[in-house]
Amino acid sequence: MTKYTVAVLGATGLVGQKIMEILEERNFPVKTLKPLASSRTAGETVMFQGKPYIVEEAKPESFEGVDIVLASAGAGVSEKLVPEAVKRGAVVVDNTSHFRLHEDVPLVVAGVNDEALKNHQGIIANPNCSTMQLMPVFKKLHEIGGLQRVIVSTYQSASGAGKEAMDELREVTKEVIASDFKTRGKAEVFQHPLAFNLIPHIDKFMEDGYTKEEFKVVAESRKILGLPNLRITATAVRVPVFVSHSESVTIDFERPVSPEQAVAALKTVPEVTVFERPEDYPTPQQAEGTDPVLVGRIRRDTSNPETGLNMWVVADNLRIGAALNAVKLAEALDRMGLVRKTGKVAEAV
Ligand SMILES: NC(=O)c1ccc[n+]([C@@H]2O[C@H](COP(=O)([O-])OP(=O)(O)OC[C@H]3O[C@@H](n4cnc5c(N)ncnc54)[C@H](OP(=O)(O)O)[C@@H]3O)[C@@H](O)[C@H]2O)c1
């Protein structure tokens, strides 16, 4: 079995930490681990396979001799450092938004469009967390009924915005309770205090009034499913939940699909667990720490009873939405013999 030198770029962050946990859990063939982060945490240690590893500051030279980079240090860092890693012969699975819509970069969800890996030029992009969990569900439902139009409303946890965001929710929640609800708490990471609140604003606003997070669901779903004209729209909302994103989904199909047919079809998808009885709906707390995408409340859309369904889709955003997919893609690259394939993208971007 080939063993690899693996760099985790963003090793001190929520996704980076989860990547290391999952590499260990799934026994990925790591020869050497290189945890990389910013100068702020260089010199600190992270644990992997029961041993401490010293975090290094990420620089272009850090990627010499590295086979696989699993990157989650933010879009700006990926823009600068991912091409440097590719130039040095590494293959990069990037969790940030930077390369996702680049035409030379495959955007891949394991189990959905693995074949796209074959075209990689050194960089593979992981989709946004709210897009990721929908993909195994949409792929199967498209097969049985044809997706005609999709409406998504997200209920996204604080961890989707990183470790500082989780800390802010924790502190603000304690502060509000301690003041017996007389204060509302600070909003430094989020636009408003998140405790006991909802914020329909994730990432920046665009000219058309949508947020970039909403745009990502639309553009990334089209690219992954290979449906460039899919009619899909989204509203993305941050909720005071620590881990797991939940999504309410309405689908209009091209052909009639009953709830029973949808349940039967989704039961055949290995990445999905279906909750059949209405009262057994999944919650974000149930999803935390688990690997399947949980789908419940599959029911007819009474405003479109022949060809419309509503459903509730929940998943751990740190695992399914980021780290698990990154590690599964590294496994697929290994299986398909695609790890060292020096690319042109580094020059092109
Ligand atoms: N959280 C999610 O659910 C999720 C899902 C999908 C994709 N993503 C994407 O993954 C990325 C990271 O998310 P996260 O939640 O893990 O964020 P996070 O908890 O804030 O962690 C950020 C990581 O990036 C490192 N970093 C920041 N600036 C750096 C620099 N200049 N050079 C090198 N490393 C630097 C940080 O290192 P220090 O500790 O040294 O600052 C830390 O390790 C983001 O692009 C995010 O959009 C996140």
The ligand as an SDF file (V2000), in Angstrom:
LIG
                    3D

 48 52  0  0  0  0  0  0  0  0999 V2000
  -16.7450   25.2140    9.0430 N   0  0  0  0  0  0  0  0  0  0  0  0
  -17.3750   24.5980    8.0470 C   0  0  0  0  0  0  0  0  0  0  0  0
  -18.4340   23.9690    8.2370 O   0  0  0  0  0  0  0  0  0  0  0  0
  -16.8150   24.6390    6.6510 C   0  0  0  0  0  0  0  0  0  0  0  0
  -17.3990   23.8180    5.6920 C   0  0  0  0  0  0  0  0  0  0  0  0
  -16.9170   23.8440    4.3860 C   0  0  0  0  0  0  0  0  0  0  0  0
  -15.8690   24.6850    4.0910 C   0  0  0  0  0  0  0  0  0  0  0  0
  -15.3240   25.4750    5.0360 N   0  0  0  0  0  0  0  0  0  0  0  0
  -14.2100   26.3600    4.6700 C   0  0  0  0  0  0  0  0  0  0  0  0
  -13.0180   25.8970    5.2810 O   0  0  0  0  0  0  0  0  0  0  0  0
  -12.1980   26.9920    5.6390 C   0  0  0  0  0  0  0  0  0  0  0  0
  -11.8510   26.9110    7.1320 C   0  0  0  0  0  0  0  0  0  0  0  0
  -12.9990   26.8360    7.9080 O   0  0  0  0  0  0  0  0  0  0  0  0
  -12.9320   26.5550    9.4810 P   0  0  0  0  0  0  0  0  0  0  0  0
  -14.3460   26.4790    9.9030 O   0  0  0  0  0  0  0  0  0  0  0  0
  -12.0230   25.4270    9.8110 O   0  0  0  0  0  0  0  0  0  0  0  0
  -12.2830   27.9440   10.0100 O   0  0  0  0  0  0  0  0  0  0  0  0
  -11.4620   28.2170   11.3640 P   0  0  0  0  0  0  0  0  0  0  0  0
  -11.9270   27.3240   12.4490 O   0  0  0  0  0  0  0  0  0  0  0  0
  -11.5590   29.6750   11.5660 O   0  0  0  0  0  0  0  0  0  0  0  0
   -9.9580   27.8220   10.9880 O   0  0  0  0  0  0  0  0  0  0  0  0
   -9.1810   28.5560   10.0760 C   0  0  0  0  0  0  0  0  0  0  0  0
   -7.8440   27.8710    9.8840 C   0  0  0  0  0  0  0  0  0  0  0  0
   -7.1210   28.5930    8.8880 O   0  0  0  0  0  0  0  0  0  0  0  0
   -5.8480   28.9440    9.4030 C   0  0  0  0  0  0  0  0  0  0  0  0
   -5.3750   30.1910    8.8240 N   0  0  0  0  0  0  0  0  0  0  0  0
   -5.9570   31.4020    8.8710 C   0  0  0  0  0  0  0  0  0  0  0  0
   -5.1860   32.3280    8.2470 N   0  0  0  0  0  0  0  0  0  0  0  0
   -4.1110   31.6580    7.7800 C   0  0  0  0  0  0  0  0  0  0  0  0
   -2.9380   32.0550    7.0550 C   0  0  0  0  0  0  0  0  0  0  0  0
   -2.7410   33.3200    6.6790 N   0  0  0  0  0  0  0  0  0  0  0  0
   -2.0180   31.1110    6.7450 N   0  0  0  0  0  0  0  0  0  0  0  0
   -2.2010   29.8220    7.1100 C   0  0  0  0  0  0  0  0  0  0  0  0
   -3.2800   29.3890    7.8230 N   0  0  0  0  0  0  0  0  0  0  0  0
   -4.2110   30.3100    8.1450 C   0  0  0  0  0  0  0  0  0  0  0  0
   -6.0860   29.1010   10.8840 C   0  0  0  0  0  0  0  0  0  0  0  0
   -4.8480   29.0530   11.5460 O   0  0  0  0  0  0  0  0  0  0  0  0
   -4.6050   29.8430   12.9570 P   0  0  0  0  0  0  0  0  0  0  0  0
   -5.2090   28.9890   14.0070 O   0  0  0  0  0  0  0  0  0  0  0  0
   -3.1210   29.9050   12.9990 O   0  0  0  0  0  0  0  0  0  0  0  0
   -5.2590   31.1670   12.8340 O   0  0  0  0  0  0  0  0  0  0  0  0
   -6.9770   27.8760   11.1390 C   0  0  0  0  0  0  0  0  0  0  0  0
   -6.1860   26.7130   11.1830 O   0  0  0  0  0  0  0  0  0  0  0  0
  -12.9730   28.2490    5.2220 C   0  0  0  0  0  0  0  0  0  0  0  0
  -12.5390   28.6420    3.9500 O   0  0  0  0  0  0  0  0  0  0  0  0
  -14.3920   27.7760    5.1560 C   0  0  0  0  0  0  0  0  0  0  0  0
  -15.1690   28.5250    4.2380 O   0  0  0  0  0  0  0  0  0  0  0  0
  -15.7570   25.4590    6.3340 C   0  0  0  0  0  0  0  0  0  0  0  0
  1  2  1  0
  2  3  2  0
  2  4  1  0
  4  5  1  0
  4 48  2  0
  5  6  2  0
  6  7  1  0
  7  8  2  0
  8  9  1  0
  8 48  1  0
  9 10  1  0
  9 46  1  0
 10 11  1  0
 11 12  1  0
 11 44  1  0
 12 13  1  0
 13 14  1  0
 14 15  2  0
 14 16  1  0
 14 17  1  0
 17 18  1  0
 18 19  2  0
 18 20  1  0
 18 21  1  0
 21 22  1  0
 22 23  1  0
 23 24  1  0
 23 42  1  0
 24 25  1  0
 25 26  1  0
 25 36  1  0
 26 27  1  0
 26 35  1  0
 27 28  2  0
 28 29  1  0
 29 30  1  0
 29 35  2  0
 30 31  1  0
 30 32  2  0
 32 33  1  0
 33 34  2  0
 34 35  1  0
 36 37  1  0
 36 42  1  0
 37 38  1  0
 38 39  2  0
 38 40  1  0
 38 41  1  0
 42 43  1  0
 44 45  1  0
 44 46  1  0
 46 47  1  0
M  CHG  2   8   1  16  -1
M  END
$$$$
